[in-house]
Amino acid sequence: MAYETPPAGAMRPLGNRPPGLDIVRRTRLFATEGKTDGKLVLTSRDGTAREFPVGPGGITRAVHIDILGPEAAKRMPPSGSWGAIEFQRADGSRVLRVPLGEWLPEVSSLTARVGGRELLELTGAADLLRELRVPVVTVRSFEDPALENSATGPGTDLCVSAVLPVWHHAVRAGQLGWFALMAVALIAPGTQSWSGPLAGLFLLSYTGTDLFFWAKGKRQQRGELPGVILKLRPEAAHHHAVSRRFSEVSALYVLADDIVVRDSTGRERWFARAGTHAVTRVVRREPTRPATPRGPEPGRPLAVELRGPGGITRAVLPWEWWFGGDEGERNWQALAAAVGDAATETAPADRADDRDRHRGLDRRDSAFLAPLKPRTARSLTGFQSSVVKNVSPQAVYVFLLFTLLLGHTAAGPLTTGVAIAALLAALLPAVADSATSRLALDRPPRQTPPRQHSPEGVSR
């Protein structure tokens, strides 16, 4: 079943970069009301939905596992180190466990954990539990009786942030077939006419799937978001040198139900505009002390903050990088108009208060919502980090070299042709990313006329 428009207050997943933008843009977790009983609904990256019935035979209660840190990570997926919500049947068996770290958009930018009621509100789980209308128990130990039957039944952990699907990992595991076929080709030379091309096909499936996801990520970056009320690009102060990567990739979007922050690596964080986890205030921070040689210019604000429940900061946009240029004040006015009553003209800085509200977010955002060093940007956005991940590319090139040698010496032109195709599929993304970064994205931005705001408020 497909849900075209999930509720505005649905839970949003943690931020993601290409090729995982379809996850952060489409995956939502929410509750629906039926004629008799409600449902817990998960929409996936492809737009389809899984439904978990609430009531007899389905979810009858929820357990908030309010356990943080390494202890939780040992018993749950890594994102479970922020605790979890476990939905259970009447006998206590698990239907679904939702690691809360998967549903906090800014989680990768935080250096301090939060738990308890505050985390439920930040993720939107507080609204979800209230709408499901099931009893909720909070536990702070895995030995609690509420979790006694948790491992029984066909329950599952709901981890939605994995960029590469399971079938992609299966293709990679299939490289064992390459070893087997190469062994056959070497032990029995008479089989090389078919074992050589098949070995090359195993490598081509490997590099070809990586090429597919790389191309998917590029397509995601080129696409525009639907229903944009306002789109702002960074407007840095004149004395700052910026790159095209920062000025053309980074953006702030205001949509009907979301506020989206995209940093210079392409990572997007989607924040709700409704519910307990909504961004309720957009604040311009003002300095409380006189300017210093290393501080902001006299009278210049420090940052624009997106704040959620309890005044907790969800994102920090440094003023000098986002609003410090000629169009900066106008962009702020456009942002204030787009968010309406949520905008606050000024708020003084308070260092003691900031520590509790920022949770280390300001330090991370001051780095990633600002121009990155070219080498850092390439390492974070290149083919290796976005698709290949922890697999050594050198190993793939060694496999390809052996296959090419086999085709050249014995197996014939078919093996050589397949191996060359696999080699090109491996080299194209890496070369293209490096060339694009060095020749375009890491260079100064092109000179353009001042941006104009359309009647809808979108900066062009």
GUKE-621043 format. One line per field, with one value per residue (C-alpha): residue number from 1; residue in one letter; x, y, z. Coordinates in nm, 4 decimals, padded with zeros to 6 digits. Example, Ala and Ser with C-alpha at 12.3 -4.5 7.8 and 13.67 -1.06 7.14 Angstrom:
# GUKE-621043
i <- [1_2]
aa <- [A_S]
X <- [01.2300_01.3670]
Y <- [-00.4500_-00.1060]
Z <- [00.7800_00.7140]
***
This chain:
# GUKE-621043
i <- [1_2_3_4_5_6_7_8_9_10_11_12_13_14_15_16_17_18_19_20_21_22_23_24_25_26_27_28_29_30_31_32_33_34_35_36_37_38_39_40_41_42_43_44_45_46_47_48_49_50_51_52_53_54_55_56_57_58_59_60_61_62_63_64_65_66_67_68_69_70_71_72_73_74_75_76_77_78_79_80_81_82_83_84_85_86_87_88_89_90_91_92_93_94_95_96_97_98_99_100_101_102_103_104_105_106_107_108_109_110_111_112_113_114_115_116_117_118_119_120_121_122_123_124_125_126_127_128_129_130_131_132_133_134_135_136_137_138_139_140_141_142_143_144_145_146_147_148_149_150_151_152_153_154_155_156_157_158_159_160_161_162_163_164_165_166_167_168_169_170_171_172_173_174_175_176_177_178_179_180_181_182_183_184_185_186_187_188_189_190_191_192_193_194_195_196_197_198_199_200_201_202_203_204_205_206_207_208_209_210_211_212_213_214_215_216_217_218_219_220_221_222_223_224_225_226_227_228_229_230_231_232_233_234_235_236_237_238_239_240_241_242_243_244_245_246_247_248_249_250_251_252_253_254_255_256_257_258_259_260_261_262_263_264_265_266_267_268_269_270_271_272_273_274_275_276_277_278_279_280_281_282_283_284_285_286_287_288_289_290_291_292_293_294_295_296_297_298_299_300_301_302_303_304_305_306_307_308_309_310_311_312_313_314_315_316_317_318_319_320_321_322_323_324_325_326_327_328_329_330_331_332_333_334_335_336_337_338_339_340_341_342_343_344_345_346_347_348_349_350_351_352_353_354_355_356_357_358_359_360_361_362_363_364_365_366_367_368_369_370_371_372_373_374_375_376_377_378_379_380_381_382_383_384_385_386_387_388_389_390_391_392_393_394_395_396_397_398_399_400_401_402_403_404_405_406_407_408_409_410_411_412_413_414_415_416_417_418_419_420_421_422_423_424_425_426_427_428_429_430_431_432_433_434_435_436_437_438_439_440_441_442_443_444_445_446_447_448_449_450_451_452_453_454_455_456_457_458_459_460]
aa <- [M_A_Y_E_T_P_P_A_G_A_M_R_P_L_G_N_R_P_P_G_L_D_I_V_R_R_T_R_L_F_A_T_E_G_K_T_D_G_K_L_V_L_T_S_R_D_G_T_A_R_E_F_P_V_G_P_G_G_I_T_R_A_V_H_I_D_I_L_G_P_E_A_A_K_R_M_P_P_S_G_S_W_G_A_I_E_F_Q_R_A_D_G_S_R_V_L_R_V_P_L_G_E_W_L_P_E_V_S_S_L_T_A_R_V_G_G_R_E_L_L_E_L_T_G_A_A_D_L_L_R_E_L_R_V_P_V_V_T_V_R_S_F_E_D_P_A_L_E_N_S_A_T_G_P_G_T_D_L_C_V_S_A_V_L_P_V_W_H_H_A_V_R_A_G_Q_L_G_W_F_A_L_M_A_V_A_L_I_A_P_G_T_Q_S_W_S_G_P_L_A_G_L_F_L_L_S_Y_T_G_T_D_L_F_F_W_A_K_G_K_R_Q_Q_R_G_E_L_P_G_V_I_L_K_L_R_P_E_A_A_H_H_H_A_V_S_R_R_F_S_E_V_S_A_L_Y_V_L_A_D_D_I_V_V_R_D_S_T_G_R_E_R_W_F_A_R_A_G_T_H_A_V_T_R_V_V_R_R_E_P_T_R_P_A_T_P_R_G_P_E_P_G_R_P_L_A_V_E_L_R_G_P_G_G_I_T_R_A_V_L_P_W_E_W_W_F_G_G_D_E_G_E_R_N_W_Q_A_L_A_A_A_V_G_D_A_A_T_E_T_A_P_A_D_R_A_D_D_R_D_R_H_R_G_L_D_R_R_D_S_A_F_L_A_P_L_K_P_R_T_A_R_S_L_T_G_F_Q_S_S_V_V_K_N_V_S_P_Q_A_V_Y_V_F_L_L_F_T_L_L_L_G_H_T_A_A_G_P_L_T_T_G_V_A_I_A_A_L_L_A_A_L_L_P_A_V_A_D_S_A_T_S_R_L_A_L_D_R_P_P_R_Q_T_P_P_R_Q_H_S_P_E_G_V_S_R]
X <- [00.0000_00.1266_00.0760_00.1181_00.1001_00.1979_00.0760_00.2686_00.3671_00.5151_00.8574_01.1498_01.4707_01.8237_01.9967_02.1546_02.3711_02.3420_02.2624_02.0473_01.8417_01.5371_01.5439_01.5321_01.2808_01.0288_01.0685_00.8197_00.6763_00.3272_-00.0035_-00.3395_-00.6872_-00.9169_-01.2842_-01.1989_-00.8254_-00.5384_-00.2176_00.1479_00.2686_00.6208_00.6665_00.9868_01.2295_01.0415_00.7078_00.5549_00.4279_00.4332_00.1450_00.1463_-00.2032_-00.2807_-00.5099_-00.5717_-00.3127_-00.1000_00.0517_-00.1056_00.1610_00.4873_00.8064_01.0361_01.3875_01.5442_01.9000_02.1778_02.5381_02.7520_02.5253_02.2365_02.4555_02.5642_02.2075_02.0651_02.1839_02.4396_02.1640_02.0083_02.2645_02.0005_01.7421_01.4434_01.0678_00.9609_00.6086_00.4829_00.1959_-00.0201_00.2244_00.5193_00.6735_00.8230_00.6408_00.8832_01.1704_01.2416_01.5942_01.5384_01.8775_01.7402_01.4678_01.6591_01.7480_02.0479_02.1897_02.5167_02.5941_02.5412_02.8181_02.5906_02.3056_01.9598_01.7070_01.3788_01.0829_01.3031_01.4199_01.0645_00.9610_01.2631_01.2017_00.8225_00.7810_00.5783_00.3089_00.3247_00.2674_-00.0179_-00.1894_-00.1538_-00.3392_-00.1546_-00.0072_00.3554_00.6091_00.9534_01.2431_01.6042_01.7417_01.7382_01.6556_01.3226_01.0252_00.8676_01.1389_01.1280_00.9566_01.0989_01.3159_01.0297_00.8212_00.9079_00.9901_01.2372_01.4572_01.3493_01.6749_01.6043_01.9307_02.1241_02.1995_02.2820_02.0104_02.0580_02.0706_02.3724_02.5617_02.4587_02.6153_02.9363_02.9340_02.8970_03.2601_03.3369_03.2206_03.5101_03.7594_03.5898_03.5846_03.9433_04.0471_03.8607_04.0249_04.3744_04.3284_04.1432_04.2665_04.0148_03.7329_03.8752_03.6487_03.3514_03.5018_03.6968_03.3956_03.1860_03.4575_03.4552_03.0752_03.1005_03.3299_03.1081_02.8056_03.0107_03.1365_02.8149_02.5946_02.8306_02.8073_02.4263_02.4097_02.6650_02.4507_02.1419_02.3079_02.3933_02.0349_01.9074_02.1303_02.0049_01.6390_01.4467_01.2234_00.8477_00.6296_00.9066_00.7869_01.1362_01.4815_01.7872_02.1469_02.4347_02.5197_02.8698_03.0376_03.2646_03.5864_03.5281_03.6470_03.3911_03.3797_03.1153_03.0488_02.9366_02.7486_02.5731_02.5182_02.4238_02.0678_01.7820_01.4302_01.0994_00.8211_00.4615_00.5333_00.9139_01.2214_01.5171_01.8820_02.1356_02.5071_02.7966_02.8366_02.4786_02.3478_01.9869_01.8097_01.4312_01.2555_00.8813_00.6782_00.3995_00.3943_00.5973_00.9170_00.8443_01.0746_00.8756_01.1150_01.3686_01.5947_01.8553_02.1245_02.2869_02.6231_02.6134_02.9790_03.1721_03.3292_03.6885_03.9479_03.8412_03.4732_03.1903_03.1856_03.0172_02.6427_02.6609_02.4502_02.6151_02.3840_02.0331_01.9050_01.6193_01.4710_01.2330_01.0584_01.1801_01.3967_01.6373_01.8470_01.8039_02.0360_02.2731_02.3433_02.6458_02.5392_02.8667_02.8421_02.4672_02.3510_02.6686_02.6632_02.4752_02.1556_02.1880_01.9496_01.6957_01.7278_01.6644_01.3513_01.2350_01.2979_01.1105_00.8157_00.8174_00.8004_00.5568_00.4960_00.7891_01.0406_01.2008_01.3890_01.6658_01.7737_02.0872_02.3578_02.3950_02.6925_02.5618_02.2197_02.3743_02.5539_02.2258_02.0405_02.3077_02.4424_02.7575_02.5497_02.6898_03.0459_02.9526_02.7247_02.9827_03.2045_02.9589_02.7301_03.0353_03.2921_03.4953_03.8601_03.8743_04.0468_03.7951_03.5030_03.6368_03.6892_03.3328_03.1519_03.3610_03.2744_03.4713_03.2849_02.9380_02.9084_03.2174_03.2288_03.4677_03.5585_03.9129_03.9076_04.2618_04.1348_03.8871_04.1613_04.3774_04.0882_04.0412_04.4119_04.4118_04.1018_04.2579_04.5750_04.3712_04.1809_04.4972_04.6972_04.4452_04.0731_04.0264_03.8753_03.5373_03.6983_03.9102_03.6072_03.4024_03.6984_03.7506_03.3808_03.4097_03.7235_03.5507_03.2530_03.4969_03.7022_03.4302_03.2721_03.6057_03.7546_03.4367_03.4047_03.7695_03.7534_03.4259_03.5614_03.8986_03.7839_03.4501_03.3207_03.6422_03.6857_03.5383_03.1726_03.0772_02.9860_02.6090_02.3686_02.2039_01.9383_01.5778_01.2920_00.9920_00.6392_00.6369_00.9531_01.1970_01.5397_01.6577]
Y <- [00.0000_00.3527_00.6676_00.9727_01.2246_01.0987_01.3169_01.6386_01.5197_01.1860_01.0863_01.1734_00.9655_01.0839_01.2963_01.1283_01.2021_01.0762_00.8062_00.7849_01.0998_00.8929_00.7563_01.0942_01.2335_00.9486_00.7287_00.8167_00.6465_00.7394_00.6109_00.5949_00.5469_00.2783_00.2035_-00.0345_-00.0275_00.1866_00.0951_00.1763_00.2621_00.2768_00.4285_00.3178_00.4837_00.3448_00.4870_00.1578_00.1056_-00.1628_-00.1701_-00.3113_-00.3522_-00.2197_-00.4279_-00.7996_-01.0085_-00.7026_-00.4193_-00.3950_-00.2069_-00.0151_-00.0254_00.2766_00.1352_00.4416_00.3081_00.5104_00.4544_00.1398_-00.0766_-00.0221_-00.0608_-00.4083_-00.5344_-00.3448_-00.2081_00.0796_00.3395_00.1787_00.3593_00.6331_00.3918_00.2474_00.2010_-00.1631_-00.2485_-00.5751_-00.8212_-00.9136_-01.1909_-00.9504_-01.0786_-00.8174_-00.6892_-00.4115_-00.2297_00.1262_00.2533_00.6208_00.7213_00.6338_00.8977_01.2041_01.4122_01.5863_01.2810_01.2730_01.6313_01.5787_01.5190_01.4785_01.2302_01.3049_01.0553_01.0252_01.2413_01.4955_01.2388_01.1176_01.4736_01.5461_01.2370_01.2677_00.9374_01.1152_01.2034_00.8555_00.6806_00.9127_00.8501_00.4723_00.4791_00.1822_00.1552_00.2697_00.1317_00.2870_00.0570_00.1365_-00.2169_-00.5018_-00.7332_-00.5595_-00.8008_-00.5943_-00.7277_-01.0876_-01.2233_-00.9660_-01.2081_-01.4469_-01.4253_-01.2852_-00.9351_-00.7128_-00.4058_-00.1121_00.0287_00.2584_00.4490_00.1865_00.3503_00.0290_-00.2386_-00.5995_-00.7256_-00.5022_-00.6689_-01.0070_-00.9103_-00.8222_-01.1512_-01.3223_-01.2375_-01.5709_-01.7035_-01.5212_-01.7106_-02.0408_-01.9787_-01.8568_-02.1717_-02.3825_-02.1936_-02.2462_-02.6103_-02.7162_-02.5047_-02.6696_-02.4833_-02.1362_-02.0637_-02.0434_-02.0042_-01.6926_-01.4965_-01.6020_-01.4818_-01.1496_-01.1305_-01.1664_-00.8633_-00.6731_-00.7311_-00.5947_-00.2787_-00.2343_-00.2176_00.0368_00.2394_00.2198_00.3636_00.6323_00.7411_00.7287_00.9677_01.2115_01.2023_01.2744_01.5802_01.7232_01.6910_01.9733_01.9267_01.9511_02.2224_02.4659_02.7828_02.9257_02.8187_03.0016_02.9599_03.0732_03.4419_03.4684_03.7911_03.9446_03.8871_03.5091_03.2831_03.0179_02.7331_02.6433_02.3308_02.5418_02.8084_02.5681_02.2512_02.3966_02.5211_02.5871_02.4920_02.5823_02.3442_02.3237_02.0483_02.0537_02.2688_02.1107_02.1924_02.0702_02.1047_02.1222_01.7423_01.7047_01.5691_01.6661_01.6975_01.7148_01.8773_01.8679_02.1867_02.0132_01.7971_01.7936_01.7501_02.0473_02.3412_02.6004_02.8949_03.0351_03.2618_03.5199_03.5110_03.8374_03.8741_03.9976_04.1023_04.3626_04.2408_04.1082_04.0636_03.6997_03.7576_03.8892_04.2407_04.5009_04.4643_04.1430_03.8483_03.5175_03.2635_03.1625_02.8712_02.6324_02.5423_02.2686_02.1536_02.3199_02.5597_02.2781_02.3761_02.1483_02.3286_02.6274_02.8319_03.0617_03.4135_03.5149_03.2212_03.2203_03.5794_03.7889_03.9099_04.1870_03.9822_03.8352_04.0678_04.0323_03.6535_03.6656_03.8705_03.6199_03.3314_03.5094_03.5679_03.2025_03.0572_03.3197_03.3244_03.0867_03.3641_03.5561_03.8683_03.8498_03.6500_03.7257_03.4623_03.2917_03.0572_02.8593_02.8192_02.7283_02.4224_02.2607_02.3689_02.2921_01.9544_02.0145_02.0809_02.4308_02.3005_02.0436_02.2787_02.5569_02.3138_02.1423_02.4395_02.6363_02.5817_02.2641_02.2211_02.0727_01.7528_01.7016_01.7626_01.5148_01.2453_01.2868_01.3044_01.0891_00.7487_00.5679_00.7197_00.7381_00.3941_00.1746_00.2408_00.0116_-00.2137_-00.1644_-00.0590_-00.1899_-00.5450_-00.5035_-00.3740_-00.6771_-00.9093_-00.7222_-00.7451_-01.1226_-01.1549_-00.9409_-01.1490_-01.4675_-01.3306_-01.2087_-01.5277_-01.8082_-01.7502_-01.5348_-01.1974_-01.2536_-01.2692_-00.9649_-00.7675_-00.8421_-00.7539_-00.4231_-00.3388_-00.4124_-00.1975_00.0964_00.0642_00.0849_00.3754_00.6009_00.7171_00.7730_00.9680_01.1688_01.2665_01.3692_01.5732_01.7443_01.8363_01.9653_02.1425_02.2834_02.2345_02.3261_02.6458_02.9900_03.0330_03.1810_03.5476_03.5810_03.8760_03.9353_03.6767_03.7746_03.6437_03.5148_03.5954_03.2550_03.3466_03.1178_03.2705_03.2094]
Z <- [00.0000_-00.0746_00.1326_-00.0896_00.1943_00.5408_00.8308_00.8871_01.2350_01.1200_01.2519_01.0207_00.9948_01.0622_00.8004_00.4988_00.1951_-00.1631_-00.2607_00.0529_00.0002_-00.0933_00.2623_00.4356_00.1852_00.1831_00.4923_00.7647_01.0731_01.1911_01.3285_01.1546_01.2956_01.1551_01.2070_01.4900_01.5612_01.4420_01.2617_01.2893_00.9380_00.7958_00.4503_00.2805_00.0407_-00.2607_-00.1439_-00.0338_00.3198_00.5866_00.8301_01.1828_01.3273_01.6735_01.8921_01.9518_01.7703_01.6991_01.9000_02.2442_02.4382_02.3990_02.6041_02.6084_02.6544_02.8136_02.8144_02.6514_02.5488_02.5105_02.7247_02.4853_02.1771_02.2923_02.2991_02.0033_01.6657_01.6871_01.6579_01.9664_02.1810_02.2066_02.3418_02.1589_02.1525_02.1467_02.0356_02.1833_02.1580_02.4554_02.5578_02.5596_02.2359_02.0093_01.7028_01.6210_01.7887_01.6796_01.7676_01.8462_01.7057_01.3611_01.3993_01.5181_01.2090_01.3673_01.5480_01.3494_01.4592_01.8325_02.0847_02.3888_02.4188_02.5491_02.6740_02.8558_02.7661_02.5885_02.3315_02.2741_02.1914_01.9691_01.7564_01.7460_01.9300_02.2005_01.9465_01.7928_02.1256_02.2136_01.8791_01.9057_02.2401_02.3880_02.7393_02.7604_03.0080_03.0592_03.1524_03.2354_03.2439_02.9937_03.2826_03.3419_03.3371_03.0568_02.8237_02.9455_02.6318_02.3929_02.1956_02.1228_01.8093_01.4629_01.5841_01.4046_01.4533_01.2407_01.0974_00.8045_00.7564_00.5575_00.2213_00.0366_00.0351_00.1402_-00.2176_-00.2851_-00.0021_-00.1427_-00.4765_-00.2976_-00.1077_-00.4442_-00.5171_-00.3582_-00.6932_-00.8581_-00.6420_-00.7214_-01.0963_-01.1049_-00.9185_-01.1756_-01.4634_-01.3213_-01.2181_-01.5332_-01.8282_-02.0559_-01.8774_-01.9305_-02.2279_-01.9883_-01.6395_-01.7444_-01.8751_-01.5747_-01.3366_-01.5224_-01.4920_-01.1152_-01.1069_-01.3485_-01.1232_-00.8328_-01.0006_-01.1984_-00.8884_-00.7329_-01.0531_-01.0367_-00.6840_-00.7679_-01.0636_-00.8421_-00.5973_-00.8757_-00.9976_-00.6462_-00.6205_-00.9490_-00.8591_-00.6917_-00.3901_-00.4495_-00.2982_-00.2074_-00.0331_00.0097_-00.1023_00.0294_-00.0783_00.1466_00.1205_00.2683_00.3782_00.1143_00.3066_00.3118_00.0317_-00.0530_-00.3009_-00.5561_-00.3509_-00.0562_-00.2518_-00.4909_-00.2843_00.0552_00.0875_00.3274_00.2150_00.3719_00.2644_00.3769_00.6330_00.6610_00.6975_00.5167_00.5855_00.3293_00.4049_00.1603_00.1538_00.0285_00.3601_00.4203_00.7532_00.7388_01.0343_01.0877_01.1193_01.3164_01.6289_01.9489_01.7437_01.5180_01.4605_01.6491_01.6376_01.3918_01.5937_01.4973_01.7643_01.8672_02.0478_02.4061_02.4224_02.2189_01.8977_01.9125_01.6340_01.6051_01.6681_01.4552_01.3176_01.5396_01.5177_01.3145_01.4415_01.5277_01.3705_01.2786_01.4854_01.4229_01.7609_01.8613_02.1787_02.4956_02.2945_02.1963_01.8953_01.5910_01.3459_01.3539_01.0403_01.0946_01.0030_00.8359_00.5919_00.5289_00.5743_00.5818_00.2200_00.0448_00.0176_00.3667_00.5493_00.2724_00.2898_00.6635_00.6087_00.3448_00.5866_00.8634_00.6292_00.5149_00.8660_00.9911_01.3647_01.4244_01.3451_01.6302_01.5303_01.7912_02.0921_02.2972_02.3290_02.6659_02.6947_02.9923_02.8339_02.4968_02.6366_02.7334_02.4228_02.1601_02.2853_02.0773_01.7653_01.7170_01.6767_01.4125_01.2228_01.2247_01.0312_00.7962_00.7329_00.6246_00.3456_00.3946_00.3034_-00.0476_00.0633_00.3442_00.1105_-00.1458_00.1162_00.2467_-00.0858_-00.3181_-00.4614_-00.1919_00.1035_-00.0525_-00.2154_-00.1799_00.1967_00.3885_00.0956_-00.0307_-00.3989_-00.4361_-00.3850_-00.6706_-00.9002_-00.8148_-00.9043_-01.2318_-01.3113_-01.2642_-01.4834_-01.7569_-01.7478_-01.7748_-02.0734_-02.2443_-02.1967_-02.2233_-02.1794_-02.4850_-02.5879_-02.4222_-02.0774_-02.1596_-02.2775_-01.9661_-01.7413_-01.9243_-01.8805_-01.5075_-01.4870_-01.6567_-01.4198_-01.1270_-01.2619_-01.4062_-01.0751_-00.9012_-01.1918_-01.2505_-00.8823_-00.8592_-01.1794_-01.0848_-00.7431_-00.8582_-01.1755_-01.0552_-00.7002_-00.5187_-00.7209_-00.6410_-00.7382_-01.0710_-01.0645_-01.0839_-01.0584_-00.7189_-00.6431_-00.6886_-00.4760_-00.6632_-00.5408_-00.3715_-00.1850_-00.3670_-00.4214_-00.7760]
***
